[in-house]
């Protein structure tokens, strides 16, 4: 009696096991939505059948189990067929193997329900045959998973090789660009210095009362300064890409610092400065000077002569840490407003601002230097104002 009970339970559990094995394999693929609930329904039917068999209600359990045995293979076959990520060969192997295994289970159940005289060992033979078929299907799944893993490994290896080659190529490009910029810096700065010296000498011999001559000298000096600034920005971009910027922080009075920049740019009449008291920040003064000078100079460049530039600075607290928020805003017509997604890319120039002098590196350098200082910069177009906000740790 006990052996018969265990055998019947084993037949029930075998069906549940195969549904579970199939589900464990298929649920990682793109199976239909109904598949997972249908597996739970089969588990429930198997559990009810085992419970009924255990309390001696085999006459009720057998029809439920037979229904599960007939429904389960149909559901599994449809799910396997509907899964697009399984190869056609594996689909055929799994469907045939699953059908054969379930067929043997059905025959074993029928042999128990309708025993043949003098052949009481038939259910055992069928069970042994099922034990032979099951590992074959399992082996098919393992072989498929192994091939899939090898394919993914080869793809990862190829991606790593491509990444390594790209990294070596980019490293070579950076090295070549550094060499080129170093050469240009040397070859251009010396002539520019000579031209500047010659202009200073020439200005002493030119009639100082001639507005035309003075204007031409001023334009020449401005052009020399612009070229020198572009060379310096290219050199700074080079240092940023190589992550070799020297960081030397010190205590800075924000009001005095920004006031000095405004004075150097000679824009006292256009700048409106709003700073809360004597605010201090501990950061690199050279980097902060480059960031603020670029932003204020851009505001002057792309604003009309009679417009005002608003510069605000205030402290803020986040997650228990204090910082400084500096906002620079200037009025800009909507058609000249920068594109937020491209604004901080290197060499970005607004299509309508191509005639305005500039290298397209200023805002890229600002973004990278803010990151070096542990902060961030963002841009917003608010009420016809181009607004740049810098947040730096205090």
C-alpha positions as CSV (number, residue, x, y, z in Angstrom):
1,X,0.0,0.0,0.0
2,X,2.8,2.4,0.9
3,X,4.8,1.5,-2.2
4,X,1.7,2.2,-4.4
5,X,1.2,5.5,-2.7
6,X,4.8,6.6,-3.2
7,X,4.7,5.5,-6.8
8,X,1.5,7.4,-7.5
9,X,3.0,10.5,-5.8
10,X,6.2,10.1,-7.9
11,X,4.2,10.1,-11.1
12,X,2.4,13.3,-10.0
13,X,5.6,15.0,-9.0
14,X,7.3,14.0,-12.2
15,X,4.8,15.9,-14.2
16,X,5.2,18.9,-11.9
17,X,9.0,18.6,-12.1
18,X,8.9,18.7,-15.9
19,X,6.6,21.7,-16.0
20,X,9.0,23.4,-13.6
21,X,12.1,22.5,-15.6
22,X,10.4,23.8,-18.8
23,X,9.2,27.0,-17.0
24,X,12.7,27.6,-15.5
25,X,14.1,27.5,-19.0
26,X,11.4,29.4,-20.9
27,X,10.6,32.2,-18.3
28,X,14.0,33.7,-19.2
29,X,12.8,34.1,-22.8
30,X,10.0,36.1,-24.4
31,X,7.2,33.7,-23.5
32,X,3.5,34.6,-23.9
33,X,1.9,36.3,-20.8
34,X,-0.5,33.4,-20.2
35,X,2.4,30.9,-19.7
36,X,3.4,31.6,-16.1
37,X,-0.2,31.5,-14.7
38,X,-0.8,28.2,-16.7
39,X,2.2,26.6,-14.9
40,X,0.8,27.7,-11.6
41,X,-2.5,26.0,-12.5
42,X,-0.7,22.8,-13.3
43,X,1.1,22.9,-10.0
44,X,-2.2,23.4,-8.2
45,X,-3.8,20.4,-10.0
46,X,-0.8,18.2,-9.1
47,X,-0.9,19.3,-5.5
48,X,-4.7,18.6,-5.2
49,X,-4.2,15.2,-6.8
50,X,-1.4,14.3,-4.4
51,X,-3.5,15.4,-1.5
52,X,-6.5,13.3,-2.7
53,X,-4.3,10.3,-3.2
54,X,-2.9,10.7,0.3
55,X,-6.3,10.6,1.9
56,X,-7.4,7.6,-0.2
57,X,-9.5,9.5,-2.8
58,X,-7.6,8.1,-5.8
59,X,-10.9,7.8,-7.7
60,X,-11.2,11.6,-7.6
61,X,-7.5,12.4,-8.0
62,X,-7.0,10.2,-11.1
63,X,-9.3,12.3,-13.4
64,X,-7.7,15.5,-12.2
65,X,-4.2,14.1,-12.9
66,X,-5.2,12.8,-16.3
67,X,-6.5,16.2,-17.2
68,X,-3.2,17.8,-16.0
69,X,-1.2,15.3,-18.0
70,X,-3.1,16.0,-21.2
71,X,-3.2,19.8,-20.7
72,X,0.4,20.3,-19.6
73,X,2.2,19.1,-22.8
74,X,-0.1,21.2,-25.0
75,X,0.7,24.3,-23.0
76,X,4.4,23.6,-23.0
77,X,4.5,22.8,-26.7
78,X,2.6,26.0,-27.6
79,X,4.9,28.1,-25.3
80,X,8.0,26.6,-26.8
81,X,6.7,27.2,-30.3
82,X,5.7,30.8,-29.5
83,X,9.1,31.7,-28.0
84,X,11.1,33.5,-30.8
85,X,14.5,33.5,-29.0
86,X,14.8,29.7,-29.2
87,X,16.4,28.2,-32.3
88,X,14.3,26.0,-34.6
89,X,16.4,22.9,-34.0
90,X,16.1,23.2,-30.2
91,X,12.4,23.9,-30.5
92,X,11.9,20.6,-32.3
93,X,14.1,18.7,-29.8
94,X,12.3,20.1,-26.8
95,X,8.8,19.5,-28.2
96,X,9.6,15.9,-29.2
97,X,11.4,15.2,-26.0
98,X,8.6,16.7,-23.9
99,X,5.9,14.9,-25.8
100,X,7.7,11.6,-25.5
101,X,8.2,12.0,-21.8
102,X,4.6,13.0,-21.2
103,X,3.4,10.1,-23.4
104,X,5.4,7.7,-21.2
105,X,3.9,9.2,-18.1
106,X,0.4,8.8,-19.5
107,X,1.1,5.1,-20.4
108,X,2.4,4.5,-16.9
109,X,-0.7,6.0,-15.4
110,X,-2.9,4.0,-17.7
111,X,-0.9,0.8,-16.7
112,X,-1.6,1.6,-13.1
113,X,-5.3,2.3,-13.7
114,X,-5.8,-0.7,-16.0
115,X,-3.3,-3.3,-15.0
116,X,-2.5,-6.1,-17.4
117,X,-2.5,-9.6,-16.1
118,X,0.9,-11.2,-15.6
119,X,2.5,-7.8,-16.6
120,X,2.6,-5.9,-13.3
121,X,6.1,-4.6,-14.1
122,X,4.9,-2.5,-17.1
123,X,4.5,0.8,-15.0
124,X,8.1,0.3,-13.7
125,X,9.5,-0.3,-17.2
126,X,7.7,2.8,-18.4
127,X,9.1,4.8,-15.5
128,X,12.6,3.6,-16.2
129,X,12.2,4.6,-19.9
130,X,11.0,8.0,-18.8
131,X,14.1,8.3,-16.6
132,X,16.1,7.7,-19.7
133,X,14.3,10.3,-21.8
134,X,14.3,13.0,-19.2
135,X,18.1,13.4,-19.1
136,X,18.2,13.7,-22.9
137,X,15.9,16.6,-22.9
138,X,17.8,18.1,-19.9
139,X,21.0,17.6,-21.9
140,X,19.5,19.5,-24.9
141,X,18.7,22.4,-22.6
142,X,22.3,22.4,-21.1
143,X,23.9,22.2,-24.6
144,X,21.8,25.1,-25.8
145,X,22.6,27.2,-22.7
146,X,26.3,26.3,-23.2
147,X,26.2,27.4,-26.8
148,X,24.4,30.6,-25.8
149,X,26.9,31.3,-23.1
150,X,29.8,30.7,-25.5
151,X,28.2,33.0,-28.1
152,X,27.8,35.7,-25.4
153,X,31.4,35.2,-24.3
154,X,32.7,35.6,-27.8
155,X,30.6,38.8,-28.2
156,X,31.9,40.2,-24.9
157,X,35.5,39.3,-26.0
158,X,35.0,41.0,-29.4
159,X,33.5,44.1,-27.6
160,X,36.4,44.2,-25.2
161,X,38.9,43.9,-28.1
162,X,37.0,46.7,-29.9
163,X,37.0,48.8,-26.8
164,X,40.7,48.2,-26.3
165,X,41.5,49.2,-29.9
166,X,39.3,52.2,-29.6
167,X,41.0,53.2,-26.3
168,X,44.4,52.8,-27.9
169,X,43.3,54.8,-30.9
170,X,41.8,57.6,-28.7
171,X,45.0,57.6,-26.6
172,X,47.1,58.0,-29.8
173,X,44.8,60.8,-30.9
174,X,45.1,62.6,-27.6
175,X,48.9,62.3,-27.8
176,X,49.0,63.5,-31.4
177,X,46.7,66.4,-30.5
178,X,48.8,67.3,-27.5
179,X,51.9,67.3,-29.7
180,X,50.1,69.4,-32.3
181,X,48.8,71.9,-29.7
182,X,52.2,72.2,-28.0
183,X,53.8,72.9,-31.4
184,X,51.2,75.4,-32.3
185,X,51.4,77.1,-28.9
186,X,55.2,77.5,-29.4
187,X,55.0,78.4,-33.0
188,X,52.2,80.9,-32.6
189,X,52.8,82.5,-29.2
190,X,56.3,83.6,-30.1
191,X,55.2,85.4,-33.3
192,X,52.2,86.9,-31.4
193,X,54.5,88.2,-28.7
194,X,56.8,89.7,-31.4
195,X,53.8,91.3,-33.1
196,X,52.6,92.7,-29.8
197,X,56.1,94.2,-29.1
198,X,56.2,95.6,-32.6
199,X,52.8,97.2,-32.2
200,X,53.9,98.8,-28.9
201,X,56.9,100.2,-30.7
202,X,54.9,101.3,-33.7
203,X,52.3,103.1,-31.5
204,X,55.0,105.4,-30.2
205,X,55.7,106.7,-33.6
206,X,52.1,107.1,-34.7
207,X,50.2,110.3,-34.3
208,X,48.2,109.9,-31.1
209,X,45.8,112.6,-32.3
210,X,44.6,110.4,-35.2
211,X,41.5,108.5,-34.2
212,X,41.7,106.3,-37.3
213,X,45.2,105.1,-36.4
214,X,44.4,104.6,-32.8
215,X,41.4,102.5,-33.7
216,X,43.4,100.4,-36.0
217,X,46.1,99.8,-33.3
218,X,43.3,98.9,-30.9
219,X,41.8,96.4,-33.3
220,X,45.2,94.8,-33.8
221,X,45.8,94.5,-30.1
222,X,42.3,93.0,-29.6
223,X,43.0,90.4,-32.4
224,X,46.3,89.5,-30.8
225,X,44.5,89.0,-27.4
226,X,41.8,86.9,-29.0
227,X,44.3,84.6,-30.7
228,X,46.2,84.3,-27.5
229,X,43.0,83.4,-25.6
230,X,42.1,80.7,-28.2
231,X,45.5,79.2,-27.9
232,X,45.3,79.1,-24.1
233,X,41.8,77.5,-24.3
234,X,43.1,74.8,-26.6
235,X,45.9,74.2,-24.3
236,X,43.6,74.0,-21.3
237,X,41.3,71.6,-23.2
238,X,44.3,69.4,-23.8
239,X,45.1,69.4,-20.0
240,X,41.4,68.6,-19.2
241,X,41.4,65.6,-21.6
242,X,44.6,64.3,-20.1
243,X,43.2,64.9,-16.5
244,X,46.5,66.6,-15.6
245,X,45.2,69.8,-14.2
246,X,47.0,71.0,-11.0
247,X,44.4,71.6,-8.2
248,X,45.5,74.3,-5.6
249,X,42.5,75.4,-3.4
250,X,42.5,78.4,-1.2
251,X,40.0,80.6,0.7
252,X,38.2,83.0,-1.6
253,X,35.9,86.0,-0.8
254,X,33.2,85.5,-3.4
255,X,32.1,89.2,-3.6
256,X,35.7,90.5,-4.0
257,X,36.6,87.8,-6.4
258,X,33.6,88.5,-8.8
259,X,34.0,92.2,-8.4
260,X,37.6,92.0,-9.6
261,X,36.5,90.0,-12.7
262,X,33.9,92.6,-13.5
263,X,36.5,95.3,-13.1
264,X,39.0,93.5,-15.4
265,X,36.3,93.1,-18.0
266,X,35.3,96.7,-17.6
267,X,31.6,96.0,-17.4
268,X,30.7,97.7,-14.1
269,X,27.9,99.7,-15.8
270,X,26.3,96.5,-17.1
271,X,26.7,94.1,-14.2
272,X,24.3,93.9,-11.3
273,X,25.9,92.1,-8.5
274,X,23.8,90.5,-5.7
275,X,25.7,88.6,-3.0
276,X,24.7,87.8,0.5
277,X,27.3,89.4,2.8
278,X,30.9,88.2,2.8
279,X,30.5,84.7,1.4
280,X,33.6,82.5,1.3
281,X,34.5,79.4,-0.7
282,X,37.4,77.0,-0.5
283,X,38.4,76.1,-4.1
284,X,40.9,76.7,-6.8
285,X,41.0,80.4,-7.6
286,X,42.5,79.9,-11.1
287,X,39.8,77.5,-12.2
288,X,37.0,79.6,-10.7
289,X,38.4,82.7,-12.4
290,X,38.3,80.9,-15.8
291,X,34.7,79.7,-15.3
292,X,33.3,83.0,-14.2
293,X,35.3,85.0,-16.7
294,X,34.0,82.8,-19.6
295,X,30.4,83.1,-18.4
296,X,30.5,86.8,-17.8
297,X,32.3,87.5,-21.1
298,X,29.8,85.4,-23.0
299,X,27.0,87.3,-21.3
300,X,28.5,90.6,-22.5
301,X,29.2,89.2,-26.0
302,X,25.7,88.0,-26.7
303,X,23.8,90.9,-25.0
304,X,23.1,94.4,-26.3
305,X,25.2,97.3,-24.9
306,X,22.3,98.7,-22.9
307,X,21.2,95.5,-21.3
308,X,22.1,94.4,-17.8
309,X,23.8,91.2,-16.6
310,X,22.6,89.9,-13.3
311,X,25.1,88.0,-11.1
312,X,23.9,86.4,-7.9
313,X,25.7,84.3,-5.3
314,X,24.3,82.6,-2.2
315,X,24.9,79.6,0.0
316,X,22.8,76.5,0.0
317,X,22.6,73.3,2.0
318,X,22.0,69.8,0.8
319,X,22.4,66.5,2.7
320,X,24.1,68.3,5.5
321,X,26.7,69.9,3.2
322,X,27.0,73.6,2.3
323,X,27.8,75.0,-1.1
324,X,27.8,78.2,-3.2
325,X,25.3,78.8,-6.0
326,X,26.4,81.4,-8.5
327,X,23.8,82.5,-11.1
328,X,24.7,84.6,-14.2
329,X,21.7,85.7,-16.3
330,X,21.5,88.0,-19.4
331,X,18.6,88.8,-21.7
332,X,18.8,86.9,-25.0
333,X,16.2,86.9,-27.8
334,X,14.5,83.5,-28.3
335,X,16.0,83.0,-31.7
336,X,19.5,83.4,-30.2
337,X,18.9,81.2,-27.2
338,X,21.5,78.3,-27.1
339,X,20.4,74.7,-27.5
340,X,20.5,73.0,-24.0
341,X,21.5,69.6,-25.4
342,X,24.5,70.9,-27.4
343,X,25.5,73.9,-25.3
344,X,28.3,72.3,-23.3
345,X,29.8,70.3,-26.2
346,X,33.2,71.3,-27.5
347,X,33.3,73.6,-30.5
348,X,29.5,74.3,-30.2
349,X,28.5,77.6,-31.8
350,X,24.9,78.8,-32.3
351,X,24.0,78.9,-36.0
352,X,23.2,82.7,-35.8
353,X,26.3,83.5,-33.8
354,X,28.9,82.2,-36.3
355,X,30.1,85.8,-37.1
356,X,30.8,86.5,-33.4
357,X,34.4,85.8,-32.4
358,X,34.9,82.7,-30.3
359,X,36.3,79.2,-30.3
360,X,33.3,77.2,-29.1
361,X,35.4,75.8,-26.2
362,X,34.5,78.2,-23.4
363,X,31.4,76.4,-22.0
364,X,32.9,73.0,-22.5
365,X,35.9,74.1,-20.4
366,X,33.5,75.6,-17.8
367,X,31.6,72.3,-17.5
368,X,34.8,70.2,-17.1
369,X,36.4,72.6,-14.6
370,X,33.2,72.6,-12.5
371,X,33.5,68.8,-12.4
372,X,37.1,69.1,-11.3
373,X,36.0,71.5,-8.5
374,X,33.4,68.9,-7.4
375,X,30.5,70.9,-8.6
376,X,28.2,71.3,-11.7
377,X,26.9,73.8,-14.1
378,X,23.5,74.0,-15.8
379,X,21.7,76.2,-18.3
380,X,18.1,77.4,-18.4
381,X,16.2,79.8,-20.6
382,X,13.9,81.7,-18.2
383,X,11.8,84.7,-19.0
384,X,13.9,85.6,-22.1
385,X,17.1,85.3,-19.9
386,X,19.9,82.9,-20.7
387,X,20.7,81.7,-17.1
388,X,23.8,79.7,-16.1
389,X,23.9,78.3,-12.6
390,X,27.1,77.0,-10.9
391,X,26.9,74.9,-7.8
392,X,30.2,74.3,-6.0
393,X,31.0,72.8,-2.6
394,X,31.9,75.4,0.0
